[in-house]
Amino acid sequence: MTKKVAFKEFAIYSSLNVLGMIGISVYILADTFFVAKGMGMVGLAALNLALPIYGFIRGIGVMLGMGGATKYSVLRAQDKSEEANSVFTHTLIATLFMSLIYVFLGFFLSNHITNLLGADSEVFEMTQIYLKTLLLGAPIFMLSDMLILFVRNDRNPRLSMFAMLGGSMSNILLDYIFIFVFKMGIFGAVLATVVSTLLGISILFLHFLRKKNNFRIIKTRFSFSLTIKITALGLPSLITELSSSVVLLVFNLIIVSLAGNVGVAAYGVVANLSFVVGAIFIGISQGMQPLTSRAHGLGDKNTIRRLLRFSLITVTIISIIINILIFFLAGPIAHLFNSENNPELQQIAIIGLELYFTAILFMGFNTITSTFFTSIERPIPAQIISVLKGLVIIIPMAILMSSLLGITGVWLSFPASEGIVAIVSLILILISRKAWGKHNSDNLLPITPVLIDPSRKN
């Protein structure tokens, strides 16, 4: 694939996927905005306490979807249609089975989970209602995440975008109707999320009506080894999703001990805006993934290097723009979600936005490199990045820095952790380049020369 063609395909896939991911993140912001307007600080705190569970649900869906879709894309590039369909069938079965576990938790353990999330008597009821509805809706959320990834990898990124945007726009409309017209409170907010996701799935089903659809359910003997391979490829995506939820959970518990429900509400503003930025980076990385996996299946190393370079340049430009916007607009952004004009919430949120978002360049770099290694069927370095990013560094860093600097330390722990992981990500890329140069193995890629010397001819 020539450089011009590679860039054109990258621009199409990434832009469509970023638009779709922004749509998803916008409805999270809409939930936050409408809940803040309709239920004030208590509703905002309850929403933020329940959101980690949403991340846990989506984590499994994205893990199976990313692992299955990556394997599917590689097999399709190699004209192995039967094996590719078997991968889709196994992924679907695993997704539905895992979703039933969440349904069980919703029916029988939602009260206990609400207590574990740190909800006090003031916010317990709202948190429990939101949480239980999320758990019962898990099959819908997970099926949506899986199908979006398969449809995109089946060379239909436009329909994936329409599904994400359609679901998101309907969520915003339903939020307003359920909360303000029907007066359904916090239940209306989460019900809008469930119903709008169903709409997105109905849009995705249009793919099965197309003659160009290449995947379908087939009769096949269930293979645990294939399921494990799918899971291994998608594990970095799971860790990324879970890490966001774990960080949200840990930060909630730390902040509630430092600043009470007001602090948690302020963190809700920061966390949800961070979710939007993270969604943009995930959109770029998932736009890169189908093209990289296809090139990997064909053994086209030049295209793989180009796609990585395009992704990193794009992330850098977007990070600079967002940092400038946060610097000038932190106050108005915080005020938008501060319906009660609480001065303490406003001050905490402004400082949080300014400090927390110094991490975004590192966050984007780590997201791209993790997805890149997954795309070329190298799950171990991807897992290293994801585990360090989401569990090993951020949690001890947050605990340590909050004990030294209070809530300021909480905000600073995020950029510090992402910066350390970015160094590790760069080292893994350098190791990959060095090993390839020494052994000339097809499984390792000459990435770094392209990054170091942009004038290099391919």
Secondary structure as the mmCIF struct_conf table of DSSP 4:
data_model
#
loop_
_struct_conf.conf_type_id
_struct_conf.id
_struct_conf.beg_label_comp_id
_struct_conf.beg_label_asym_id
_struct_conf.beg_label_seq_id
_struct_conf.end_label_comp_id
_struct_conf.end_label_asym_id
_struct_conf.end_label_seq_id
HELX_RH_AL_P HELX_RH_AL_P1 LYS A 3 ALA A 77
TURN_TY1_P TURN_TY1_P1 GLN A 78 ASP A 79
HELX_RH_AL_P HELX_RH_AL_P2 SER A 81 PHE A 108
BEND BEND1 LEU A 109 LEU A 109
HELX_RH_AL_P HELX_RH_AL_P3 SER A 110 LEU A 116
TURN_TY1_P TURN_TY1_P2 LEU A 117 GLY A 118
TURN_TY1_P TURN_TY1_P3 SER A 121 VAL A 123
HELX_RH_AL_P HELX_RH_AL_P4 PHE A 124 LEU A 136
TURN_TY1_P TURN_TY1_P4 GLY A 137 GLY A 137
HELX_RH_AL_P HELX_RH_AL_P5 ALA A 138 ASN A 153
TURN_TY1_P TURN_TY1_P5 ASP A 154 ARG A 155
HELX_RH_AL_P HELX_RH_AL_P6 PRO A 157 TYR A 176
HELX_RH_PI_P HELX_RH_PI_P1 ILE A 177 VAL A 181
BEND BEND2 PHE A 182 PHE A 182
HELX_RH_AL_P HELX_RH_AL_P7 GLY A 185 LEU A 204
HELX_RH_3T_P HELX_RH_3T_P1 PHE A 205 LEU A 209
BEND BEND3 ARG A 210 ARG A 210
TURN_TY1_P TURN_TY1_P6 LYS A 211 LYS A 212
HELX_RH_AL_P HELX_RH_AL_P8 PHE A 224 LEU A 298
TURN_TY1_P TURN_TY1_P7 GLY A 299 GLY A 299
HELX_RH_AL_P HELX_RH_AL_P9 LYS A 301 LEU A 336
TURN_TY1_P TURN_TY1_P8 PHE A 337 PHE A 337
TURN_TY1_P TURN_TY1_P9 SER A 339 GLU A 340
HELX_RH_AL_P HELX_RH_AL_P10 PRO A 343 TYR A 356
HELX_RH_3T_P HELX_RH_3T_P2 PHE A 357 ALA A 359
HELX_RH_AL_P HELX_RH_AL_P11 ILE A 360 SER A 375
TURN_TY1_P TURN_TY1_P10 ILE A 376 GLU A 377
HELX_RH_AL_P HELX_RH_AL_P12 PRO A 379 VAL A 387
HELX_RH_PI_P HELX_RH_PI_P2 LEU A 388 VAL A 392
TURN_TY1_P TURN_TY1_P11 ILE A 393 ILE A 393
HELX_RH_AL_P HELX_RH_AL_P13 ILE A 394 LEU A 405
TURN_TY1_P TURN_TY1_P12 GLY A 406 GLY A 406
HELX_RH_AL_P HELX_RH_AL_P14 ILE A 407 HIS A 439
TURN_TY1_P TURN_TY1_P13 ASP A 442 ASN A 443
BEND BEND4 LEU A 444 LEU A 444
HELX_RH_AL_P HELX_RH_AL_P15 THR A 448 ILE A 452
TURN_TY1_P TURN_TY1_P14 PRO A 454 SER A 455
#
